[in-house]
Amino acid sequence: MTTTLAGGRAARRQTMRRIRPRRSPAVPLLLAVWAGAMGVLWLWWHNTPSIADNNSKILNAGRITGLLAGYLMALVVLQMARVPALERRVGSDRVARWHAMSGRYTLSLVIAHVFLTMWGYALQGGRTLGDIVQQTIDSINQLPDMGKAAIGTGLLVVIGLVSVGGIRKLMPYDTWYHIHLMTYAAVFLTFWHQITTGNDFAVEPVAKTVWYVLYGSVTALVLWYRILTPIRLNLRHRMRVEAVIEETPGIVSVLIGGKKLHRMGAEAGHFFRWRFLAPGMRFSSHPYSLSAAPRPDMLRITVKAIGDHSAALRKLQPGTRVWAEGPYGAMTASRRSQGKVLLVAGGVGITPMRALFETLPGAAGDITLLYRANTTQDLALWDELSKIAAERGARLMYAVNSPEGERPDISAETLRRKIGDIERHDVFMCGPPGFAQQVYEALRGAGVPARRIHHESFEM
């Protein structure tokens, strides 16, 4: 059974009003981050008149790694704050990659800072490298706030270990997610020793003030966007499950009703983090894209059962309260720069593509959707897609395995043959990482510039 939730021409008119092609602010933001790192290094340089011997070199290396680690910790938390300017302009997946990379660098710098500083202290006290463990214990017992810092460092190590690709894949998503939230506690615990034992902040009151402002601002953003904004959104819109409908075997749509949902700022291509207040699901929050244009009284998500949470959605009862955070994501009409658009969906990646297929403005023949699935039975929402294509004069194509299981050829040559002017298209793409990489390479080979290939992965 399928269900149609269409916004039709009204949704396209709303999308047309919102189309303001904008460049991503990623490059200016990265330049600002590097400028901040240079400022941190200047602070060390300014407060270091000379380096006399090897012991001083080791201690100063510990200072540098400590200052950089402290700076990156603030950025790591900022990247978790769900700031709309980052989530919707840069893109949630890109911010998530920044967060993962920043976390790895931060943990490496923290470990280097602890090792180098304790080694330097040991040499300063007439000890050797072999006494570094005892030196660490003595420092924790004697220096202010070092006990908190040790606990925070331990938490960072645990978080880093469970975030390693192989380990993370073995863990349930909810377990990993809640362990990851301990980053806030780790940063809080390690912050105080930076102020009380950091030489640079002891001799530079201005630097201490800047550090307080940096961490205070990040804390304020976390409180506002991760706690207060979701509370306000959910109290205002009071969302509930209206119906759960099986689209194809293993794929269900959840219709979510509420008050004045058009004032949430959601667009086709956006996703929310959804929490369903049903037994066994209250403490699970997962990202799912809108699979239809948002309506004032209804939102829809379409989900494939690939885990405990997604499989449990089919059992939701009408009236179940819904807690949502968002909207997030940058894969919306505002990314469009060309008149013609190709939408590429792999598997359940059809959900945001279906919403865009309905709402992106365009004349007959301007919008094309390519849908990749294993079999024709796996083509979820196909009846809706066919109806939208017929109404809009859009092109709808699918690529499925042969009866013998042979995968279809999605290459540069195939794309050029099927879409003669593909190099003049914007491309929106959603699907599993391997599929997305294959299609990206084919698109680049077909002459599509990288700046016009728009993709988000919601594996966060």
ZIJOKA-V50277 format. One record per residue. RES is the residue in one letter. BURIAL is 1 if it has 9 or more other ideal C-beta (glycine too) atoms within 8 Angstrom, else 0. Layout:
<<RES/BURIAL> <RES/BURIAL>>
This chain:
<<M/0> <T/0> <T/1> <T/0> <L/1> <A/1> <G/1> <G/0> <R/0> <A/0> <A/1> <R/1> <R/0> <Q/1> <T/1> <M/0> <R/0> <R/1> <I/1> <R/0> <P/0> <R/0> <R/0> <S/1> <P/1> <A/0> <V/0> <P/0> <L/1> <L/0> <L/0> <A/0> <V/1> <W/0> <A/0> <G/1> <A/1> <M/0> <G/0> <V/1> <L/1> <W/0> <L/1> <W/1> <W/0> <H/0> <N/1> <T/1> <P/0> <S/0> <I/0> <A/0> <D/0> <N/0> <N/1> <S/1> <K/1> <I/1> <L/1> <N/1> <A/1> <G/1> <R/1> <I/1> <T/1> <G/1> <L/1> <L/1> <A/1> <G/1> <Y/1> <L/1> <M/1> <A/1> <L/1> <V/1> <V/1> <L/1> <Q/1> <M/1> <A/1> <R/1> <V/1> <P/0> <A/0> <L/1> <E/1> <R/1> <R/1> <V/1> <G/1> <S/1> <D/1> <R/1> <V/1> <A/1> <R/0> <W/1> <H/1> <A/1> <M/0> <S/1> <G/1> <R/1> <Y/1> <T/1> <L/1> <S/0> <L/1> <V/1> <I/1> <A/1> <H/1> <V/1> <F/1> <L/1> <T/1> <M/1> <W/1> <G/1> <Y/1> <A/1> <L/1> <Q/0> <G/0> <G/0> <R/0> <T/0> <L/0> <G/0> <D/1> <I/1> <V/0> <Q/0> <Q/1> <T/1> <I/0> <D/0> <S/1> <I/1> <N/0> <Q/0> <L/1> <P/0> <D/1> <M/1> <G/0> <K/1> <A/1> <A/1> <I/1> <G/1> <T/1> <G/0> <L/1> <L/1> <V/1> <V/1> <I/1> <G/1> <L/0> <V/1> <S/1> <V/0> <G/0> <G/0> <I/1> <R/1> <K/0> <L/0> <M/1> <P/0> <Y/1> <D/1> <T/0> <W/1> <Y/1> <H/1> <I/1> <H/1> <L/0> <M/1> <T/1> <Y/1> <A/1> <A/1> <V/1> <F/0> <L/1> <T/1> <F/1> <W/1> <H/1> <Q/1> <I/1> <T/1> <T/1> <G/1> <N/0> <D/1> <F/1> <A/0> <V/0> <E/1> <P/0> <V/0> <A/1> <K/1> <T/0> <V/0> <W/1> <Y/1> <V/0> <L/1> <Y/1> <G/0> <S/0> <V/1> <T/1> <A/0> <L/1> <V/1> <L/1> <W/1> <Y/1> <R/1> <I/1> <L/0> <T/1> <P/1> <I/0> <R/0> <L/1> <N/1> <L/0> <R/1> <H/1> <R/0> <M/1> <R/1> <V/1> <E/0> <A/0> <V/1> <I/1> <E/1> <E/1> <T/1> <P/0> <G/0> <I/1> <V/1> <S/1> <V/1> <L/1> <I/1> <G/1> <G/1> <K/0> <K/0> <L/1> <H/0> <R/0> <M/1> <G/0> <A/1> <E/1> <A/1> <G/1> <H/1> <F/1> <F/1> <R/1> <W/1> <R/1> <F/1> <L/1> <A/1> <P/0> <G/0> <M/1> <R/1> <F/0> <S/1> <S/0> <H/1> <P/1> <Y/1> <S/1> <L/1> <S/1> <A/1> <A/1> <P/1> <R/1> <P/0> <D/0> <M/1> <L/1> <R/1> <I/1> <T/1> <V/1> <K/1> <A/1> <I/0> <G/0> <D/0> <H/1> <S/1> <A/1> <A/1> <L/1> <R/1> <K/0> <L/1> <Q/0> <P/1> <G/0> <T/1> <R/0> <V/1> <W/1> <A/1> <E/1> <G/1> <P/1> <Y/1> <G/1> <A/1> <M/1> <T/1> <A/1> <S/1> <R/1> <R/1> <S/0> <Q/1> <G/0> <K/1> <V/1> <L/1> <L/1> <V/1> <A/1> <G/1> <G/1> <V/1> <G/1> <I/1> <T/1> <P/1> <M/1> <R/1> <A/1> <L/1> <F/1> <E/1> <T/1> <L/1> <P/0> <G/1> <A/0> <A/0> <G/0> <D/1> <I/1> <T/1> <L/1> <L/1> <Y/1> <R/1> <A/1> <N/0> <T/0> <T/0> <Q/0> <D/1> <L/1> <A/1> <L/1> <W/1> <D/0> <E/1> <L/1> <S/1> <K/1> <I/1> <A/1> <A/0> <E/0> <R/1> <G/0> <A/1> <R/0> <L/1> <M/1> <Y/1> <A/1> <V/1> <N/1> <S/0> <P/0> <E/0> <G/0> <E/0> <R/0> <P/1> <D/0> <I/1> <S/0> <A/1> <E/0> <T/1> <L/1> <R/1> <R/0> <K/0> <I/1> <G/0> <D/0> <I/1> <E/0> <R/0> <H/1> <D/1> <V/1> <F/1> <M/1> <C/1> <G/1> <P/0> <P/0> <G/0> <F/1> <A/1> <Q/0> <Q/1> <V/1> <Y/1> <E/0> <A/1> <L/1> <R/1> <G/0> <A/1> <G/0> <V/1> <P/0> <A/0> <R/0> <R/1> <I/1> <H/1> <H/1> <E/1> <S/0> <F/1> <E/0> <M/0>>
